[in-house]
């Protein structure tokens, strides 16, 4: 089993504790580990959470899109 699976299972058990209004998902559509099906499931469990998918980015989102992710995080935190 993948060692990351334990982390995913823990998140799954506790995700309901989050306030969707305080959640921003930034996702790389080309992620080779967590495809957009994971994002879809997170959004089902946290309706109202904000999200943005970068069609040309992958798993290492902050390396692929450093300026864009930084700007989106700043905007989210200042809203």
C-alpha positions in Angstrom: 0.0 0.0 0.0 1.1 3.5 -0.7 2.4 5.3 2.5 0.3 8.3 1.6 -2.9 6.4 1.9 -2.8 6.6 5.7 -2.8 10.4 5.4 -5.6 10.4 2.9 -7.7 8.2 5.3 -7.0 10.5 8.2 -8.0 13.6 6.2 -11.2 11.8 5.1 -12.2 11.2 8.7 -11.7 14.8 9.8 -12.5 16.9 6.7 -16.1 17.6 8.0 -14.5 19.7 10.8 -13.3 22.4 8.3 -15.3 25.5 7.5 -15.8 25.5 3.7 -15.7 29.3 3.7 -12.1 29.1 4.9 -10.9 26.5 2.4 -9.2 27.1 -0.9 -8.1 24.2 -3.1 -5.5 24.8 -5.7 -5.1 21.8 -8.0 -2.9 20.7 -10.9 -5.0 18.9 -13.5 -1.9 16.9 -14.5 -1.2 15.6 -11.0 0.1 12.1 -11.3 -0.8 11.2 -7.7 -4.1 13.0 -6.9 -6.2 13.4 -10.0 -9.1 15.8 -10.1 -11.4 13.0 -8.8 -9.9 13.7 -5.4 -10.7 17.4 -5.8 -14.3 16.6 -6.9 -14.7 14.5 -3.7 -13.3 17.2 -1.5 -15.7 19.8 -3.0 -18.6 17.4 -2.5 -17.7 17.2 1.2 -17.0 20.9 1.5 -19.7 22.7 -0.5 -18.9 26.3 -0.7 -15.1 25.9 -0.6 -13.2 27.8 -3.3 -11.1 26.0 -5.9 -9.0 26.6 -8.9 -7.6 24.0 -11.3 -4.5 24.7 -13.3 -4.9 22.8 -16.5 -1.2 22.9 -17.3 0.2 22.1 -13.8 0.9 18.8 -12.0 1.6 17.5 -8.5 4.3 20.0 -7.8 1.9 22.9 -8.2 4.0 25.5 -6.3 6.9 24.7 -8.6 4.8 24.7 -11.8 2.8 27.9 -11.0 4.7 29.8 -8.2 3.5 33.3 -9.1 -0.1 32.3 -9.8 -0.5 30.2 -6.7 1.1 32.9 -4.5 -1.3 35.5 -5.8 -4.4 33.3 -5.4 -3.4 32.5 -1.8 -2.8 36.2 -1.0 -6.2 37.1 -2.6 -8.0 34.4 -0.6 -6.4 35.3 2.7 -7.2 39.0 2.2 -10.8 38.4 1.3 
